[in-house]
Amino acid sequence: AILAELAKRRDNSSLNIEEIHVDNSKIDEQLELIYSNSKKAFAIQDKLVFLGGDHSISYPICKAFLDIYGEENSYLIIFDAHADCMPAMKEPSHEEWLNKLVNNGFNPEHVFLVGLRRIELEERQFLDSKKVNYFEIEKIEDFEVFCDLLMERVNKIHSKIYVSFDIDAVDPAFAPSTGYIEPGGFSSREILYFAKRLSLLRGLSAIDIVEVNSEEDIGKGNITVKLASKILEAFL
């Protein structure tokens, strides 16, 4: 749905589009399939875009990203209303994928969580103990200055940067069709500002956009899908 919306504004024929077919009844096989396909793609492509799916898909993709580029050079920026750092199961869900990723080798000091509006006590303890960089939206006073500082932190000489957009980082007034809405999020204009600025990072290697419920969005004017397509367009 996001690509179809994008096609209304630009020619997508130059994009190399591949669909990863997964079986949701076999979670372990699904994660391995996403991981193996992502790792192959990272090995041959300079820049990749992944469209989900719930946020759990970011775990195998980011694990592949880490395995290709290494702990020292890998950086991760996540826009999300939630920390997704609950204690992880063997196959992590959207509520714990980041916990699993950090515990499996991603440098927590290279992770930047932006726009948080709900953090459980266990998650805050995890973030603090691991020294993950996290920024609650109510504490971001100037978005332009914050974006400057964020880009400076990740824009190293050899850095490879992955940016993950959970659409619930955006206020539900602008992106209502998602699973776990939280009031007080970014406006559509603010999230697009971040997308356009981050697209200029020299080390940018991948983005994902997740948690868009396109079926639910049909009755809401496709506003969430339209916004997701504009975020995607900023990186193309």
ABEGO torsion letter per residue (X at the ends): XAAAAAAAABBAAABBBBBBBBBAABAAAAAAAAAAAAAAAAAABABBBBBOEBAAAAAAAAAAAAAAAEAAABBBBBBBABAGABBBBABBBAAAAAAAAAAAGBBAAABBBBGBABBBAAAAAAAAAAGBBBBBAAABABAAAAAAAAAAAABBAABBBBBBBBAAABBAAABABBABBBBGBBBAAAAAAAAAAAAABAABABBBBBGBBAAAAAAAGGAAAAAAAAAAAAAX
